[in-house]
Every structure is written in C-alpha cells, then in structure tokens.
Amino acid sequence: MTNKTDFPQISLKAARANAGMSIAEASKALGISHTTLVKWERRPGDLTPNQQKKIEEVYQFPTDYIFFGD
C-alpha cells in the first residue's frame, strides 16, 4: 500500500514556479491576497484540504506531490 509520503514531494513555492506563475498571478487565480500566499508558502502545513484542492486546480499539479508538512 502506498501513501502520499511514498511519493517525492516539492514545496508549495516550487509547485507555483512549475506552474509558471508569479506570486501575483497565483494569488489572483486562487482568490487570495499576495500576503496570504506568501504565508501559505512559508507554512504550508496550515492549509485546509479545501485550500489544497484549490491549489491543485490552479497549479494543475497533484497535491500528492506537494509537501504540506503532514
């Protein structure tokens, strides 16, 4: 049985960069402030499952491959 820790994971900031998005572009697409996204990238373990899902949709990158600190 595999779980999400069995996959190599990248940071939230790296996922944004891989999506080719600046902080301004990503925060607008996520519907949050620039400051909030900076906080999320510094403390990704604080994100709710709904916030993680939104990131997955905007970045077009599976959350299984993003490290959220769990």
C-alpha positions, 0 to 999 in steps of 0.5 A, a space after each residue: 500500500 502506498 501513501 502520499 509520503 511514498 511519493 517525492 514531494 516539492 514545496 508549495 513555492 516550487 509547485 507555483 514556479 512549475 506552474 509558471 506563475 508569479 506570486 501575483 498571478 497565483 494569488 489572483 487565480 486562487 482568490 487570495 491576497 499576495 500576503 496570504 500566499 506568501 504565508 501559505 508558502 512559508 507554512 504550508 502545513 496550515 492549509 485546509 484540504 479545501 485550500 489544497 484542492 484549490 491549489 491543485 486546480 490552479 497549479 494543475 499539479 497533484 497535491 500528492 506531490 506537494 509537501 504540506 508538512 503532514 
